[in-house]
Amino acid sequence: MNIKDIFKWVILAVWTLSWGGCSDFLNEESQDEVIPKTVTDFSELLMGSGYPSVSNYPGAICAQLDDDKEMNWLGQELVGNVLGSTEAEAWFPMFTWQPDMFRRNEGVVLASTEYYQFYERIKGCNAVLDYIGDAIGTEAEREKVQAEALALRAYYYFWLVNLYGEPYNYNKTALGVPLKLVSAVNEEIGGPRETVEKVYERILEDLNASARLFEKYEVVIGNYRINLPAVKVLLSRVYLYMEQWSDAAQAATEAIRLGKGLSDLTSLEDGDFAGMNSYTMNETLWIFGSSIASFSSAFTFSSDLLSLYTANDKRMGMYIIEDYAAGGKFRGYIYNKYGVEGEPRQCLRLSEAYLNRAEAYAQMPDKSAEALSDLNELRKKRIEGYEDVNITDPVALLDTIRKERRLELCFEGHRWFDLRRYGMPEIKHVYQESETAPKMVYTLKEKDRMYTLPIPPSVMEKNRQLVQNVSDSEPLRQGVVE
């Protein structure tokens, strides 16, 4: 091994030891055992430092920004101490779209920011991609790990650019986020911001490269690792956001072909539903990370969301279940979509592929019949006694598909990003500081600057090359009495 190679391995060893949470191969017994050498070593490194954490997921902020949550008035009535609680106060800046949301809650702790946490995972992916080529193992083993790392890196950049960059279909020339594609230790979150378009191009490049590698080998579903059909779903999502309808439909079709079909919720009793984060569910492709629903006693499902579920929709009773206090008094609902205890709390499913394809078809000439077919197929698996609908108006069809998307994918990190690409409509949240205070209405205006979040101040201090988003200079939001 030459001096340059030794230097690379020393760098990687320092990094892996600093990350923590990696697998047993990093337990130091001798100097040689600290350094990853085999494909198995790198696979474990990726699982520990590249895959989403099962203890913390930065996407939880999105659940406070969209229109699927409201304050838990019923909880206050039954148990009290909801209004003015620690939970309510902690989420107030996000729930009311305050431009200083990160200054209020973050302080000077860089590691607490969503921005930093996503880049930490990207760093893990980059370390694997930089050195996997020299790992001991077969070509097939190396390429599978490389495919995983590429897909994960793309996934994190998708989140970053949709949190801190303007929507692609609104202003793709706006600033996105820095593209960090190597594992140099002196560039943790450094570099200038690339455009939204440039970041999307990189996301597609990584996802397509991942797919090409995965396509050489048999599809494996059920080992908590990202796989080819999951990558195809992500591709369909990215193309959908870019309004490349044909590409979105094609990627979704490939995911559906590779998957095992939709799970039929109508064949299950409510008590038999263990949760979608289980590989016993046909449509589950990849289970990962921790929950981003971030419910607390202070917030619950919005009445607007709940009103969209029909009487025979099995998702009410499975994804969302009724909660009763002692004595049998109804006190609201509990999020139950991912109910398997001890499992990672998120998953990527084929239902998204059907919805992505349906929406893409609805935007394409002469494809309304195909869009309607996908909508009906999903609904048959969700609504007891469902009969196919025939929607001839293109606008009504698109609106119906988007409503179905909201019902199916609620609290999975989609709604806030979907609202952005739908044109950034006006949203209103009602907040009450205490039981004696008035209810105050806060408004996120149509195409509001806060649809693109400010970059946290501690990130700006760490990387002086960054340009701040204009949302950071917005005045503090003031509520009006309801």
Secondary structure, 3 states (H helix, E strand, C coil): CCHHHHHHHHHHHHHHHHHCCCCHHHCCCCHHHHCCCEHHHHHHHHHHHCCCCCCCCHHHHHHHHCCCEEECHHHHHHHCCCCCCHHHHHHHHHHCCCCCHHHHHHCCCHHHCHHHHHHHHHHHHHHHHHHHHHCECCHHHHHHHHHHHHHHHHHHHHHHHHHHCCCHHHHCCCECCCCCCCCCCCCCCCCCCCEHHHHHHHHHHHHHHHHHHHCCCCCCCCCCCCCHHHHHHHHHHHHHHCCCHHHHHHHHHHHHHHCCCCCCHHHCCHHHCCCCCCCCCCCEEEEECCCCCCCCCCEEECHHHHHCCCCCECCECCCEEEEECCCCCEEEEEECCCCCCCCCCEEEEHHHHHHHHHHHHHCCCCCHHHHHHHHHHHHHCCECCCCCCCCCCHHHHHHHHHHHHHHHHCCCCCHHHHHHHCCCCCEEEEECCCCCCCCEEEEECCCCHHHCCCCCHHHHHHCCCCCCCHHHHCCCCCCEEC
